[in-house]
């Protein structure tokens, strides 16, 4: 009985097709191209979105700077009188209070996101040697 099992298992041994390795390698390349295409598209859209958001936020930031009176307080610091030397603490506090800090923080965050996506986009292009190959669908 044991000999029969050995014969059956020996004859039923899996023998792969001669081109199986090439097919697996081809599928790996297709998946790598798909992943690269997805990453490049994602980082490009993220960078574009952050730049468009920054342009909009920059307009809002400039409007908030003019409405807050920041420029008036800043002009007092450079006036000819002795106002700055006499009241420098109050002037500094007024300058700090009139800054639109939330808009500045959002603008800097959008700039940071843009540069981060630019970094990862360039890393994707350089490391994967993406040469403009078209997207290969599944």
ROMARMAR-657721 format. One line per 8 residues: number of its first residue (from 1); their letters; for each residue x negated, z, y negated of N, C-alpha, C. Coordinates in steps of 0.2 Angstrom, whole numbers, plus 5000, padded with zeros to 4 digits. Layout:
REM ROMARMAR-657721
NUM) a) X:Z:Y:X:Z:Y:X:Z:Y  ...
This chain:
REM ROMARMAR-657721
1) xxxxxxxx) 4996:5000:5006:5000:5000:5000:4996:5000:4994  4990:5004:4994:4986:5004:4988:4982:4998:4987  4981:4994:4992:4977:4988:4992:4982:4983:4988  4989:4983:4990:4994:4978:4988:4994:4980:4980  4994:4986:4978:4995:4987:4971:4989:4985:4967  4983:4986:4970:4977:4983:4967:4977:4975:4966  4980:4972:4971:4980:4965:4971:4985:4963:4966  4991:4966:4965:4996:4964:4960:4993:4965:4953
9) xxxxxxxx) 4990:4971:4952:4988:4972:4945:4982:4968:4944  4978:4966:4948:4972:4961:4947:4975:4954:4945  4980:4952:4949:4983:4945:4947:4987:4945:4941  4990:4951:4939:4994:4951:4933:4990:4953:4927  4984:4953:4927:4980:4954:4921:4981:4950:4916  4981:4952:4910:4983:4948:4904:4977:4944:4902  4978:4938:4901:4973:4933:4899:4975:4930:4893  4972:4932:4887:4975:4929:4881:4973:4922:4880
17) xxxxxxxx) 4977:4918:4876:4976:4911:4875:4970:4910:4871  4967:4904:4872:4960:4903:4869:4960:4903:4861  4966:4902:4858:4966:4902:4851:4970:4908:4848  4970:4914:4851:4974:4920:4849:4970:4923:4843  4963:4923:4844:4959:4926:4839:4959:4922:4832  4960:4916:4833:4960:4912:4827:4967:4913:4823  4972:4913:4827:4979:4915:4824:4979:4921:4821  4976:4926:4824:4976:4933:4821:4972:4933:4815
25) xxxxxxxx) 4967:4930:4815:4963:4929:4809:4966:4926:4803  4970:4920:4805:4974:4917:4800:4979:4921:4797  4983:4925:4801:4988:4929:4799:4985:4935:4794  4979:4937:4796:4976:4942:4791:4974:4939:4784  4972:4933:4784:4970:4930:4778:4976:4929:4774  4982:4927:4777:4988:4925:4774:4991:4932:4771  4990:4937:4774:4992:4944:4772:4988:4946:4766  4982:4945:4766:4977:4947:4761:4978:4943:4755
33) xxxxxxxx) 4980:4936:4756:4982:4932:4750:4988:4935:4747  4993:4936:4751:4999:4939:4748:4998:4945:4744  4994:4950:4747:4993:4956:4744:4989:4955:4737  4984:4951:4737:4981:4949:4731:4985:4946:4726  4990:4941:4728:4994:4938:4723:4999:4944:4720  5001:4948:4725:5006:4953:4722:5003:4958:4717  4996:4960:4719:4993:4964:4714:4991:4961:4708  4989:4955:4708:4987:4951:4702:4994:4950:4698
41) xxxxxxxx) 4999:4949:4701:5005:4948:4697:5008:4955:4694  5007:4960:4698:5009:4966:4696:5005:4969:4690  4999:4968:4690:4994:4971:4685:4995:4966:4679  4996:4960:4680:4997:4955:4674:5004:4957:4670  5009:4958:4674:5016:4960:4671:5015:4967:4667  5012:4972:4671:5011:4978:4668:5007:4978:4661  5002:4974:4661:4998:4973:4655:5002:4970:4649  5005:4964:4651:5009:4961:4646:5015:4966:4644
49) xxxxxxxx) 5018:4969:4648:5023:4974:4646:5021:4979:4641  5015:4982:4643:5012:4987:4638:5010:4984:4631  5007:4978:4631:5006:4975:4625:5012:4974:4621  5017:4971:4624:5023:4970:4620:5026:4977:4618  5026:4982:4622:5028:4988:4620:5024:4991:4614  5017:4990:4614:5013:4992:4609:5015:4989:4602  5016:4983:4603:5018:4979:4596:5024:4982:4593  5029:4983:4597:5035:4986:4595:5034:4993:4592
57) xxxxxxxx) 5030:4997:4596:5028:5004:4594:5024:5004:4588  5019:4999:4587:5015:4999:4581:5019:4998:4575  5024:4994:4575:5029:4993:4569:5032:5000:4568  5035:5003:4573:5038:5010:4572:5033:5015:4569  5027:5015:4571:5022:5019:4569:5020:5018:4562  5020:5012:4560:5018:5011:4553:5024:5013:4548  5030:5012:4550:5036:5014:4547:5036:5022:4546  5035:5025:4552:5035:5032:4551:5029:5035:4547
65) xxxxxxxx) 5023:5032:4547:5018:5034:4542:5020:5034:4535  5024:5028:4533:5026:5027:4526:5031:5032:4525  5036:5034:4529:5042:5038:4528:5039:5046:4528  5034:5047:4531:5032:5054:4532:5029:5057:4526  5026:5053:4522:5022:5055:4516:5015:5056:4517  5013:5054:4523:5006:5055:4525:5001:5052:4520  5003:5046:4517:4998:5042:4512:4998:5046:4506  5003:5049:4504:5003:5053:4497:4999:5059:4498
73) xxxxxxxx) 4999:5063:4504:4995:5068:4505:4988:5066:4505  4986:5061:4508:4980:5058:4509:4977:5056:4502  4981:5053:4498:4979:5051:4491:4977:5057:4487  4980:5063:4488:4978:5069:4485:4971:5071:4486  4969:5070:4492:4962:5072:4495:4957:5068:4491  4959:5062:4489:4954:5058:4485:4955:5057:4478  4959:5062:4475:4961:5061:4468:4955:5065:4464  4955:5063:4457:4949:5066:4453:4949:5073:4452
81) xxxxxxxx) 4955:5076:4452:4956:5083:4450:4953:5087:4455  4953:5094:4454:4950:5099:4458:4955:5101:4463  4961:5097:4465:4966:5099:4469:4963:5100:4476  4959:5096:4478:4957:5096:4485:4952:5103:4486  4948:5104:4481:4944:5110:4482:4947:5116:4481  4953:5116:4478:4957:5122:4477:4962:5124:4483  4965:5119:4485:4970:5119:4490:4969:5115:4496  4963:5116:4498:4961:5111:4504:4964:5113:4511
89) xxxxxxxx) 4965:5120:4512:4969:5122:4518:4976:5120:4518  4979:5120:4512:4986:5118:4512:4987:5111:4513  4982:5107:4510:4982:5100:4510:4981:5097:4518  4976:5101:4521:4975:5099:4528:4981:5100:4532  4984:5106:4531:4990:5108:4535:4996:5103:4534  4996:5101:4527:5001:5096:4526:5000:5089:4529  4994:5087:4529:4992:5081:4532:4993:5081:4540  4992:5087:4543:4993:5087:4550:5000:5087:4552
97) xxxxxxxx) 5004:5091:4547:5011:5091:4548:5015:5084:4547  5012:5080:4543:5016:5074:4541:5014:5068:4546  5009:5070:4551:5007:5064:4556:5013:5063:4561  5015:5057:4562:5020:5056:4567:5016:5056:4574  5015:5062:4577:5011:5063:4583:5014:5060:4589  5021:5060:4590:5024:5058:4596:5023:5050:4596  5024:5047:4590:5023:5039:4590:5015:5038:4591  5011:5042:4589:5004:5041:4590:5002:5041:4597
105) xxxxxxxx) 5005:5047:4600:5004:5048:4608:5006:5042:4612  5012:5040:4610:5015:5034:4614:5011:5028:4613  5009:5026:4607:5005:5021:4606:4998:5021:4610  4995:5027:4609:4989:5027:4613:4990:5027:4621  4995:5029:4623:4997:5029:4630:4998:5021:4632  5001:5017:4628:5002:5010:4629:4996:5007:4629  4991:5008:4625:4984:5005:4624:4981:5007:4631  4981:5013:4633:4978:5016:4639:4980:5012:4645
113) xxxxxxxx) 4987:5011:4646:4990:5007:4651:4987:5000:4651  4987:4997:4645:4985:4990:4645:4978:4989:4647  4973:4994:4645:4966:4993:4647:4965:4995:4655  4969:5000:4657:4969:5001:4664:4971:4995:4668  4977:4992:4666:4979:4986:4670:4974:4981:4670  4971:4980:4664:4966:4975:4663:4960:4976:4668  4958:4982:4668:4952:4984:4673:4954:4983:4680  4960:4985:4682:4962:4983:4689:4963:4976:4690
121) xxxxxxxx) 4965:4972:4686:4966:4965:4686:4960:4962:4687  4955:4963:4683:4948:4960:4684:4945:4962:4690  4946:4968:4692:4943:4971:4699:4946:4967:4704  4953:4966:4704:4956:4962:4709:4953:4955:4710  4952:4952:4704:4950:4945:4704:4943:4944:4706  4939:4949:4704:4932:4948:4706:4931:4950:4713  4934:4956:4715:4932:4958:4722:4935:4954:4728  4941:4951:4726:4945:4947:4731:4943:4940:4730
129) xxxxxxxx) 4939:4938:4725:4937:4931:4724:4943:4926:4724  4949:4929:4721:4955:4925:4720:4953:4918:4716  4954:4913:4719:4952:4906:4716:4958:4902:4715  4963:4905:4713:4969:4901:4711:4973:4898:4717  4972:4901:4723:4975:4898:4729:4982:4900:4728  4986:4895:4730:4994:4896:4729:4996:4902:4734  5002:4904:4732:5005:4910:4736:5007:4907:4743  5005:4910:4748:5008:4907:4755:5013:4912:4758
137) xx) 5019:4910:4758:5025:4914:4760:5025:4915:4767  5029:4920:4769:5029:4922:4776:5034:4917:4780
